[in-house]
Amino acid sequence: MSKRQAEIQRLTLKGQRLLGRAQALLEREKDEVARPAFAALVGKCFKFRNSYGSGEKWWLYVRILRLHKDSLTYDTVQFQNTSRSNIEIEYRQQWNFQQGNHFSVQNGWEEITFEEYDLERKQLLRRVKELLTATP
């Protein structure tokens, strides 16, 4: 191996070690700073003005259920009754918080009380029950 190749190999190994240290620092940052901030969102409720792109709008409701221990990924339950009378209820494992707080005012979300969320949830469940028990 030439001196030049040996130097390239040495620098490559050094770069890999530095990259490993940088990744470890980022993980520590996530655990020490981001996790507590996002863990504080667990249990909170939000609503978002949704639409099919134009025309009528409706509210999409979301509650953050938990933050995963091994990542900044969270689970939510969300529901909506669309302008086309589609009732949608979904349990979702969302993308992770490293992309920022998805449920922010800047993204169009409004934080709401659990009471408001629960009232809307109960109304939706009553509507589902009506539809499922309707007789022709």
DSSP file (Angstrom, degrees, kcal/mol; ACC not computed):
  #  RESIDUE AA STRUCTURE BP1 BP2  ACC     N-H-->O    O-->H-N    N-H-->O    O-->H-N    TCO  KAPPA ALPHA  PHI   PSI    X-CA   Y-CA   Z-CA
    1    1 A M              0   0    0      0, 0.0     2,-0.0     0, 0.0     0, 0.0   0.000 360.0 360.0 360.0 134.2    0.0    0.0    0.0
    2    2 A S     >  -     0   0    0      1,-0.1     4,-2.5     4,-0.0     5,-0.2  -0.282 360.0-110.0 -75.3 164.8    1.3    3.4   -1.0
    3    3 A K  H  > S+     0   0    0      1,-0.2     4,-2.4     2,-0.2     5,-0.2   0.883 120.5  52.9 -60.4 -38.9    1.8    6.3    1.5
    4    4 A R  H  > S+     0   0    0      2,-0.2     4,-2.3     1,-0.2    -1,-0.2   0.921 110.2  46.2 -64.6 -44.5   -1.1    8.1   -0.2
    5    5 A Q  H  > S+     0   0    0      2,-0.2     4,-2.5     1,-0.2    -2,-0.2   0.889 112.3  51.4 -65.4 -39.1   -3.4    5.1    0.1
    6    6 A A  H  X S+     0   0    0     -4,-2.5     4,-2.5     2,-0.2    -2,-0.2   0.902 110.4  48.8 -64.1 -40.8   -2.4    4.6    3.8
    7    7 A E  H  X S+     0   0    0     -4,-2.4     4,-2.6     2,-0.2     5,-0.2   0.904 111.1  50.0 -65.9 -41.2   -3.1    8.3    4.5
    8    8 A I  H  X S+     0   0    0     -4,-2.3     4,-2.3     2,-0.2    -2,-0.2   0.920 112.2  47.7 -62.0 -44.3   -6.5    8.0    2.8
    9    9 A Q  H  X S+     0   0    0     -4,-2.5     4,-2.4     2,-0.2    -2,-0.2   0.916 111.9  49.8 -63.6 -43.3   -7.4    4.9    4.8
   10   10 A R  H  X S+     0   0    0     -4,-2.5     4,-2.3     1,-0.2    -2,-0.2   0.926 113.3  45.8 -61.2 -46.0   -6.2    6.6    8.1
   11   11 A L  H  X S+     0   0    0     -4,-2.6     4,-2.6     2,-0.2    -1,-0.2   0.860 110.7  53.8 -66.8 -35.9   -8.4    9.7    7.3
   12   12 A T  H  X S+     0   0    0     -4,-2.3     4,-2.2    -5,-0.2    -2,-0.2   0.936 110.4  46.0 -63.0 -46.4  -11.3    7.6    6.4
   13   13 A L  H  X S+     0   0    0     -4,-2.4     4,-2.2     2,-0.2    -2,-0.2   0.903 112.7  50.5 -63.1 -41.6  -11.2    5.7    9.7
   14   14 A K  H  X S+     0   0    0     -4,-2.3     4,-2.4     1,-0.2    -2,-0.2   0.916 110.4  50.1 -62.3 -42.9  -10.8    9.0   11.6
   15   15 A G  H  X S+     0   0    0     -4,-2.6     4,-2.4     1,-0.2    -2,-0.2   0.882 109.2  51.5 -62.3 -39.7  -13.8   10.4    9.7
   16   16 A Q  H  X S+     0   0    0     -4,-2.2     4,-2.3     2,-0.2    -1,-0.2   0.894 110.1  49.1 -65.5 -39.7  -15.9    7.3   10.6
   17   17 A R  H  X S+     0   0    0     -4,-2.2     4,-2.2     2,-0.2    -2,-0.2   0.920 111.9  48.6 -64.5 -43.2  -15.0    7.7   14.3
   18   18 A L  H  X S+     0   0    0     -4,-2.4     4,-2.5     2,-0.2    -2,-0.2   0.902 110.7  50.9 -63.3 -40.8  -15.9   11.4   14.2
   19   19 A L  H  X S+     0   0    0     -4,-2.4     4,-2.5     1,-0.2    -1,-0.2   0.914 108.7  51.8 -62.6 -42.7  -19.2   10.6   12.6
   20   20 A G  H  X S+     0   0    0     -4,-2.3     4,-2.0     1,-0.2    -2,-0.2   0.902 110.6  48.1 -60.0 -42.2  -19.9    8.0   15.2
   21   21 A R  H  X S+     0   0    0     -4,-2.2     4,-2.3     2,-0.2    -2,-0.2   0.899 110.7  51.5 -65.2 -40.8  -19.2   10.5   18.0
   22   22 A A  H  X S+     0   0    0     -4,-2.5     4,-2.2     1,-0.2    -2,-0.2   0.905 109.8  49.3 -63.5 -41.4  -21.5   13.1   16.2
   23   23 A Q  H  X S+     0   0    0     -4,-2.5     4,-2.2     2,-0.2    -1,-0.2   0.889 109.8  51.5 -64.9 -38.7  -24.3   10.5   16.0
   24   24 A A  H  X S+     0   0    0     -4,-2.0     4,-2.3     2,-0.2    -2,-0.2   0.896 109.2  50.7 -64.0 -40.3  -23.9    9.7   19.7
   25   25 A L  H  X S+     0   0    0     -4,-2.3     4,-2.5     2,-0.2    -2,-0.2   0.897 109.0  51.3 -64.2 -39.7  -24.1   13.4   20.6
   26   26 A L  H  X S+     0   0    0     -4,-2.2     4,-2.5     2,-0.2    -2,-0.2   0.906 109.6  50.0 -63.6 -41.1  -27.3   13.7   18.5
   27   27 A E  H  X S+     0   0    0     -4,-2.2     4,-2.3     2,-0.2    -2,-0.2   0.917 111.1  48.8 -62.7 -42.7  -28.8   10.8   20.3
   28   28 A R  H  X S+     0   0    0     -4,-2.3     4,-2.8     2,-0.2     5,-0.3   0.908 110.3  51.7 -63.5 -41.3  -27.9   12.3   23.7
   29   29 A E  H  X>S+     0   0    0     -4,-2.5     4,-2.9     2,-0.2     5,-1.2   0.923 109.1  50.9 -58.9 -45.4  -29.4   15.6   22.6
   30   30 A K  I  <>S+     0   0    0     -4,-2.5     5,-3.0     1,-0.2    -2,-0.2   0.923 114.8  42.8 -59.1 -45.4  -32.6   13.8   21.6
   31   31 A D  I  <5S+     0   0    0     -4,-2.3    -2,-0.2     3,-0.2    -1,-0.2   0.881 121.3  39.0 -70.0 -38.4  -32.9   12.1   24.9
   32   32 A E  I  <5S+     0   0    0     -4,-2.8    -2,-0.2    -5,-0.2    -3,-0.2   0.825 133.3  13.2 -84.8 -32.2  -31.9   15.2   27.0
   33   33 A V  I  X5S+     0   0    0     -4,-2.9     4,-1.2    -5,-0.3    -3,-0.2   0.837 126.9  39.1-111.5 -57.5  -33.7   18.0   25.2
   34   34 A A  I  ><S+     0   0    0     -5,-1.2     4,-2.6     1,-0.2     5,-0.3   0.917 107.9  59.2 -69.5 -44.8  -36.3   16.8   22.7
   35   35 A R  H  ><S+     0   0    0     -5,-3.0     4,-2.9     1,-0.2     5,-0.2   0.913 106.3  46.2 -56.6 -49.1  -37.8   13.8   24.5
   36   36 A P  H  > S+     0   0    0      0, 0.0     4,-1.3     0, 0.0    -1,-0.2   0.903 113.4  50.8 -61.0 -37.8  -39.0   15.8   27.6
   37   37 A A  H  < S+     0   0    0     -4,-1.2    -2,-0.2     1,-0.2     4,-0.2   0.922 117.2  38.4 -64.8 -43.3  -40.5   18.5   25.4
   38   38 A F  H >< S+     0   0    0     -4,-2.6     3,-1.5     1,-0.2     4,-0.4   0.805 108.3  62.0 -80.1 -28.8  -42.4   16.0   23.2
   39   39 A A  H >< S+     0   0    0     -4,-2.9     3,-1.4    -5,-0.3    -1,-0.2   0.827  94.3  65.8 -62.7 -29.3  -43.3   13.8   26.1
   40   40 A A  T 3< S+     0   0    0     -4,-1.3    -1,-0.3     1,-0.3    -2,-0.2   0.691  93.0  61.7 -65.8 -17.1  -45.2   16.8   27.5
   41   41 A L  T X  S+     0   0    0     -3,-1.5     3,-2.4    -4,-0.2    23,-0.3   0.661  75.0 113.6 -81.8 -16.2  -47.5   16.5   24.5
   42   42 A V  T <  S+     0   0    0     -3,-1.4    23,-0.2    -4,-0.4     3,-0.1  -0.353  83.8  18.4 -61.0 130.4  -48.7   13.0   25.5
   43   43 A G  T 3  S+     0   0    0     21,-3.1    -1,-0.3     1,-0.3    22,-0.1   0.213  97.4 126.3  93.1 -13.8  -52.4   13.2   26.4
   44   44 A K    <   -     0   0    0     -3,-2.4    20,-2.3    20,-0.1    -1,-0.3  -0.405  48.7-143.3 -79.1 156.7  -52.9   16.6   24.6
   45   45 A C  E     -AB  63 112A   0     67,-0.8    67,-2.4    18,-0.2     2,-0.3  -0.901  17.7-179.6-122.6 148.5  -55.6   17.1   22.1
   46   46 A F  E     -AB  62 111A   0     16,-2.7    16,-2.7    -2,-0.3     2,-0.3  -0.945  13.2-151.9-141.9 159.1  -55.6   19.1   18.9
   47   47 A K  E     -AB  61 110A   0     63,-2.1    63,-2.5    -2,-0.3     2,-0.4  -0.977   7.7-164.5-134.1 153.7  -57.9   20.0   16.0
   48   48 A F  E     -AB  60 109A   0     12,-2.1    12,-2.6    -2,-0.3     2,-0.9  -0.999  26.8-120.3-138.5 134.9  -57.1   20.8   12.4
   49   49 A R  E     -A   59   0A   0     59,-0.6    10,-0.2    -2,-0.4     2,-0.2  -0.681  44.3-172.6 -78.0 109.0  -59.3   22.5    9.7
   50   50 A N  E     +A   58   0A   0      8,-3.4     8,-2.0    -2,-0.9     2,-0.3  -0.605  13.7 160.9-105.0 161.6  -59.3   19.8    7.0
   51   51 A S  E     -A   57   0A   0      6,-0.2     6,-0.1    -2,-0.2     4,-0.1  -0.969  51.2-106.7-163.7 172.1  -60.7   19.8    3.5
   52   52 A Y  S    S-     0   0    0      4,-0.5     5,-0.1     2,-0.5     3,-0.1   0.201  83.1 -78.2 -91.7  15.2  -60.5   18.0    0.2
   53   53 A G  S    S+     0   0    0      3,-0.2     2,-0.3     2,-0.1     4,-0.1  -0.010 108.9  22.2 114.7 -28.0  -58.6   21.0   -1.2
   54   54 A S  S    S+     0   0    0      2,-0.2    -2,-0.5     0, 0.0     2,-0.2  -0.980 100.6  23.6-158.6 165.0  -61.4   23.4   -1.8
   55   55 A G  S    S+     0   0    0     -2,-0.3    -2,-0.1    -4,-0.1    28,-0.0  -0.518 100.0  26.4  80.5-141.7  -64.9   24.1   -0.7
   56   56 A E        -     0   0    0     -2,-0.2    -4,-0.5     1,-0.1     2,-0.3  -0.166  64.9-158.3 -63.8 148.3  -66.3   22.9    2.6
   57   57 A K  E     -A   51   0A   0     -6,-0.1     2,-0.3    25,-0.1    -6,-0.2  -0.862   9.7-177.8-123.1 159.3  -64.0   22.3    5.6
   58   58 A W  E     -A   50   0A   0     -8,-2.0    -8,-3.4    -2,-0.3     2,-0.4  -0.911  31.9 -91.4-147.0 171.3  -64.4   20.2    8.7
   59   59 A W  E     -A   49   0A   0     -2,-0.3    22,-0.6   -10,-0.2     2,-0.5  -0.756  23.6-158.5 -95.5 135.5  -62.5   19.5   11.9
   60   60 A L  E     -AC  48  80A   0    -12,-2.6   -12,-2.1    -2,-0.4     2,-0.4  -0.955  17.2-154.5-104.5 126.0  -60.0   16.7   12.2
   61   61 A Y  E     -AC  47  79A   0     18,-2.8    18,-2.0    -2,-0.5     2,-0.4  -0.851  13.4-177.9-108.7 140.2  -59.5   15.8   15.9
   62   62 A V  E     -AC  46  78A   0    -16,-2.7   -16,-2.7    -2,-0.4     2,-0.4  -0.994  13.1-168.1-137.7 140.7  -56.3   14.1   17.3
   63   63 A R  E     -AC  45  77A   0     14,-2.2    14,-1.8    -2,-0.4     2,-0.6  -0.999  23.4-133.2-125.8 131.5  -55.2   12.9   20.7
   64   64 A I  E     - C   0  76A   0    -20,-2.3   -21,-3.1    -2,-0.4    12,-0.2  -0.731  24.9-178.9 -83.8 120.7  -51.6   12.0   21.3
   65   65 A L  E     -     0   0A   0     10,-2.7     2,-0.3    -2,-0.6    11,-0.2   0.886  54.0 -18.6 -90.7 -43.8  -51.6    8.7   23.2
   66   66 A R  E     - C   0  75A   0      9,-1.2     9,-2.3   -24,-0.1     2,-0.5  -0.995  47.0-128.1-163.1 158.2  -48.0    7.9   23.8
   67   67 A L  E     - C   0  74A   0     -2,-0.3     7,-0.2     7,-0.2     5,-0.1  -0.956  40.1-115.2-109.6 128.4  -44.4    8.5   22.9
   68   68 A H        -     0   0    0      5,-3.2     3,-0.5    -2,-0.5     5,-0.1  -0.328  15.0-135.3 -65.5 145.0  -42.3    5.4   22.1
   69   69 A K  S    S+     0   0    0      1,-0.2    -1,-0.1     3,-0.1     3,-0.0   0.841 100.4  44.4 -69.3 -34.8  -39.5    4.7   24.5
   70   70 A D  S    S+     0   0    0      3,-0.1     2,-0.3     2,-0.0    -1,-0.2   0.447 123.0  13.9 -96.0   0.2  -36.9    3.9   21.8
   71   71 A S  S    S-     0   0    0     -3,-0.5     0, 0.0     2,-0.2     0, 0.0  -0.939  80.8 -98.8-157.1 176.4  -37.6    6.7   19.4
   72   72 A L  S    S+     0   0    0     -2,-0.3    25,-2.9    -5,-0.1     2,-0.4  -0.143  79.5 123.9 -96.1  38.2  -39.4   10.0   19.1
   73   73 A T  E     - D   0  96A   0     23,-0.3    -5,-3.2    -5,-0.1     2,-0.3  -0.778  43.3-162.9 -96.8 142.6  -42.3    8.3   17.3
   74   74 A Y  E     -C   67   0A   0     21,-0.7    20,-2.9    -2,-0.4     2,-0.4  -0.889  14.2-132.1-128.9 158.2  -45.7    8.7   18.8
   75   75 A D  E     +CD  66  93A   0     -9,-2.3   -10,-2.7    -2,-0.3    -9,-1.2  -0.859  27.4 178.0-106.6 142.2  -49.2    7.1   18.6
   76   76 A T  E     -CD  64  92A   0     16,-2.8    16,-2.8    -2,-0.4     2,-0.4  -0.931  25.0-142.8-135.7 161.0  -52.4    9.0   18.1
   77   77 A V  E     +CD  63  91A   0    -14,-1.8   -14,-2.2    -2,-0.3     2,-0.3  -0.995  29.7 177.5-119.0 135.2  -56.0    8.4   17.6
   78   78 A Q  E     +CD  62  90A   0     12,-2.8    12,-3.1    -2,-0.4     2,-0.3  -0.969   8.5 179.7-137.9 153.0  -57.8   10.7   15.2
   79   79 A F  E     +CD  61  89A   0    -18,-2.0   -18,-2.8    -2,-0.3     2,-0.3  -0.988   2.9 172.5-149.9 157.3  -61.3   11.1   13.8
   80   80 A Q  E     -CD  60  88A   0      8,-2.0     8,-2.9    -2,-0.3     2,-0.6  -0.975  27.3-143.7-160.8 152.2  -63.2   13.3   11.4
   81   81 A N  E     - D   0  87A   0    -22,-0.6     6,-0.2    -2,-0.3   -22,-0.2  -0.940  38.2-147.3-118.3 103.1  -66.6   13.5    9.8
   82   82 A T    >   -     0   0    0      4,-2.7     3,-1.9    -2,-0.6   -25,-0.1  -0.042  25.8-102.6 -74.6 171.2  -65.8   14.9    6.4
   83   83 A S  T 3  S+     0   0    0      1,-0.3    -1,-0.1   -27,-0.2   -26,-0.1   0.667 124.4  57.2 -65.8 -16.0  -67.9   17.2    4.2
   84   84 A R  T 3  S-     0   0    0      2,-0.1    -1,-0.3     0, 0.0     3,-0.1   0.191 122.5-107.9 -97.7  15.3  -68.8   14.1    2.1
   85   85 A S    <   +     0   0    0     -3,-1.9     2,-0.6     1,-0.3    -2,-0.1   0.713  69.1 150.0  64.1  24.1  -70.2   12.5    5.3
   86   86 A N        -     0   0    0      2,-0.0    -4,-2.7     0, 0.0     2,-0.6  -0.777  36.1-151.2 -84.0 125.4  -67.3   10.0    5.5
   87   87 A I  E     -D   81   0A   0     -2,-0.6     2,-0.5    -6,-0.2    -6,-0.2  -0.880  16.8-174.8 -98.4 123.4  -66.6    9.1    9.1
   88   88 A E  E     +D   80   0A   0     -8,-2.9    -8,-2.0    -2,-0.6     2,-0.4  -0.976  12.2 176.3-125.3 127.1  -63.0    8.2    9.6
   89   89 A I  E     +D   79   0A   0     -2,-0.5     2,-0.4   -10,-0.2   -10,-0.2  -0.998  15.1 176.5-127.1 127.9  -61.5    6.9   12.9
   90   90 A E  E     -D   78   0A   0    -12,-3.1   -12,-2.8    -2,-0.4     2,-0.6  -0.990  28.9-153.8-143.0 133.0  -57.8    6.0   12.8
   91   91 A Y  E     -D   77   0A   0     -2,-0.4     2,-0.4   -14,-0.2   -14,-0.2  -0.917  34.3-174.1 -97.1 125.7  -55.2    4.8   15.2
   92   92 A R  E     -D   76   0A   0    -16,-2.8   -16,-2.8    -2,-0.6     2,-0.8  -0.956  34.6-147.8-130.9 141.3  -51.8    5.9   13.8
   93   93 A Q  E     -D   75   0A   0     -2,-0.4   -18,-0.2   -18,-0.2     3,-0.1  -0.936  40.5-150.5 -97.5 111.5  -48.2    5.5   14.6
   94   94 A Q  E     -     0   0A   0    -20,-2.9   -20,-0.2    -2,-0.8     3,-0.1  -0.218  17.9 -88.7 -83.3 169.1  -47.0    8.9   13.4
   95   95 A W  E     -     0   0A   0      1,-0.1   -21,-0.7   -22,-0.1     2,-0.2  -0.086  61.4 -82.1 -63.8 175.2  -43.6   10.0   12.0
   96   96 A N  E >   -D   73   0A   0    -23,-0.2     3,-1.6     1,-0.1   -23,-0.3  -0.515  24.5-119.6 -97.0 160.4  -41.1   11.0   14.5
   97   97 A F  G >  S+     0   0    0    -25,-2.9     3,-2.6     1,-0.3    -1,-0.1   0.524  95.7  89.1 -70.9  -7.7  -40.6   14.3   16.2
   98   98 A Q  G 3  S+     0   0    0      1,-0.3    -1,-0.3   -26,-0.1     3,-0.1   0.764  84.1  60.5 -61.9 -20.1  -37.1   14.8   14.8
   99   99 A Q  G <  S-     0   0    0     -3,-1.6    -1,-0.3     1,-0.3    -2,-0.2   0.440 123.9 -99.8 -82.7   0.9  -38.9   16.5   12.0
  100  100 A G    <   -     0   0    0     -3,-2.6     2,-1.0    -4,-0.0    -1,-0.3  -0.343  58.1 -40.1 104.0 172.1  -40.3   19.0   14.5
  101  101 A N        -     0   0    0      1,-0.2     3,-0.4    -2,-0.1     6,-0.2  -0.620  49.5-169.5 -76.1 104.7  -43.6   19.4   16.3
  102  102 A H  S    S+     0   0    0     -2,-1.0     2,-1.5     1,-0.3     7,-0.2   0.859  79.7  65.2 -60.9 -36.8  -46.2   18.4   13.7
  103  103 A F  S    S+     0   0    0     -3,-0.1     2,-0.3     5,-0.1    -1,-0.3  -0.333  78.3 129.7 -87.8  55.4  -49.0   19.6   16.0
  104  104 A S  S > >S-     0   0    0     -2,-1.5     5,-2.0    -3,-0.4     3,-0.9  -0.720  71.0-118.4-109.2 159.0  -48.0   23.3   16.0
  105  105 A V  G > 5S+     0   0    0     -2,-0.3     3,-2.0     1,-0.3    -1,-0.1   0.865 115.3  62.1 -59.4 -36.8  -50.0   26.4   15.3
  106  106 A Q  G 3 5S+     0   0    0      1,-0.3    -1,-0.3     2,-0.1    -3,-0.1   0.789 102.7  50.6 -61.9 -26.7  -47.7   27.1   12.4
  107  107 A N  G < 5S-     0   0    0     -3,-0.9    -1,-0.3    -6,-0.2    -2,-0.2   0.340 127.4 -99.2 -93.0   6.8  -48.9   23.9   10.8
  108  108 A G  T < 5S+     0   0    0     -3,-2.0   -59,-0.6     1,-0.3     2,-0.2   0.499  78.7 135.0  94.2   4.0  -52.6   24.8   11.3
  109  109 A W  E   < -B   48   0A   0     -5,-2.0     2,-0.5    -7,-0.2    -1,-0.3  -0.617  38.9-156.6 -89.1 146.8  -53.3   22.9   14.5
  110  110 A E  E     -B   47   0A   0    -63,-2.5   -63,-2.1    -2,-0.2     2,-0.3  -0.988  17.5-130.1-119.3 128.3  -55.1   24.3   17.5
  111  111 A E  E     -B   46   0A   0     -2,-0.5     2,-0.3   -65,-0.2   -65,-0.3  -0.607  33.3-175.5 -74.1 136.7  -54.6   22.8   20.9
  112  112 A I  E     -B   45   0A   0    -67,-2.4   -67,-0.8    -2,-0.3     2,-0.1  -0.840  27.5 -95.3-128.1 165.3  -58.0   22.0   22.5
  113  113 A T     >  -     0   0    0     -2,-0.3     4,-2.1     1,-0.1     5,-0.2  -0.371  31.8-116.6 -75.4 159.5  -59.1   20.7   25.9
  114  114 A F  H  > S+     0   0    0      1,-0.2     4,-3.4     2,-0.2     5,-0.2   0.865 116.4  60.4 -62.3 -33.8  -59.8   17.1   26.5
  115  115 A E  H  > S+     0   0    0      2,-0.2     4,-2.3     1,-0.2    -1,-0.2   0.911 105.8  45.2 -61.9 -42.6  -63.4   18.1   27.2
  116  116 A E  H  > S+     0   0    0      2,-0.2     4,-2.2     1,-0.2    -1,-0.2   0.934 115.4  47.7 -65.1 -45.1  -63.8   19.6   23.7
  117  117 A Y  H  X S+     0   0    0     -4,-2.1     4,-2.5     1,-0.2    -2,-0.2   0.933 113.2  48.2 -58.4 -47.5  -62.2   16.5   22.2
  118  118 A D  H  X S+     0   0    0     -4,-3.4     4,-2.6     2,-0.2    -1,-0.2   0.872 109.0  53.1 -65.1 -39.2  -64.3   14.2   24.3
  119  119 A L  H  X S+     0   0    0     -4,-2.3     4,-2.1    -5,-0.2    -1,-0.2   0.935 112.6  44.3 -60.9 -46.8  -67.5   16.0   23.4
  120  120 A E  H  X S+     0   0    0     -4,-2.2     4,-2.2     2,-0.2    -2,-0.2   0.883 112.5  53.0 -65.4 -38.4  -66.7   15.7   19.7
  121  121 A R  H  X S+     0   0    0     -4,-2.5     4,-2.5    -5,-0.2    -2,-0.2   0.925 109.7  48.0 -62.0 -45.4  -65.7   12.1   20.1
  122  122 A K  H  X S+     0   0    0     -4,-2.6     4,-2.3     2,-0.2    -2,-0.2   0.891 110.6  51.3 -64.4 -40.2  -69.1   11.3   21.8
  123  123 A Q  H  X S+     0   0    0     -4,-2.1     4,-2.0     2,-0.2    -1,-0.2   0.912 111.0  48.4 -62.8 -41.6  -71.0   13.1   19.1
  124  124 A L  H  X S+     0   0    0     -4,-2.2     4,-2.5     1,-0.2    -2,-0.2   0.914 110.7  50.3 -64.8 -42.7  -69.2   11.1   16.4
  125  125 A L  H  X S+     0   0    0     -4,-2.5     4,-2.6     1,-0.2    -1,-0.2   0.881 108.5  52.5 -64.8 -37.1  -69.8    7.8   18.3
  126  126 A R  H  X S+     0   0    0     -4,-2.3     4,-2.5     2,-0.2    -1,-0.2   0.919 110.1  49.1 -61.7 -42.2  -73.6    8.6   18.6
  127  127 A R  H  X S+     0   0    0     -4,-2.0     4,-2.3     2,-0.2    -2,-0.2   0.906 110.9  49.5 -64.2 -41.9  -73.7    9.2   14.8
  128  128 A V  H  X S+     0   0    0     -4,-2.5     4,-2.5     2,-0.2    -2,-0.2   0.927 111.1  49.7 -61.7 -44.8  -71.9    5.9   14.2
  129  129 A K  H  X S+     0   0    0     -4,-2.6     4,-1.7     1,-0.2    -2,-0.2   0.906 109.7  51.6 -61.7 -42.3  -74.3    4.1   16.4
  130  130 A E  H  X S+     0   0    0     -4,-2.5     4,-0.7     1,-0.2    -1,-0.2   0.932 112.6  45.8 -58.0 -46.8  -77.3    5.7   14.6
  131  131 A L  H  < S+     0   0    0     -4,-2.3     3,-0.5     1,-0.2    -2,-0.2   0.892 114.0  47.4 -65.8 -40.1  -75.9    4.6   11.3
  132  132 A L  H  < S+     0   0    0     -4,-2.5    -1,-0.2     1,-0.2    -2,-0.2   0.718 118.2  40.3 -77.2 -20.5  -75.2    1.1   12.4
  133  133 A T  H  < S+     0   0    0     -4,-1.7    -1,-0.2    -5,-0.2    -2,-0.2   0.362  85.1 124.5-107.8   4.5  -78.5    0.5   14.1
  134  134 A A     <  -     0   0    0     -4,-0.7    -3,-0.0    -3,-0.5    -4,-0.0  -0.368  49.2-148.1 -65.6 141.7  -80.7    2.3   11.5
  135  135 A T              0   0    0      1,-0.1    -2,-0.1    -2,-0.1    -1,-0.0  -0.894 360.0 360.0-111.3 144.2  -83.5    0.1   10.0
  136  136 A P              0   0    0      0, 0.0    -1,-0.1     0, 0.0    -2,-0.0   0.499 360.0 360.0 -68.8 360.0  -84.7    0.6    6.4
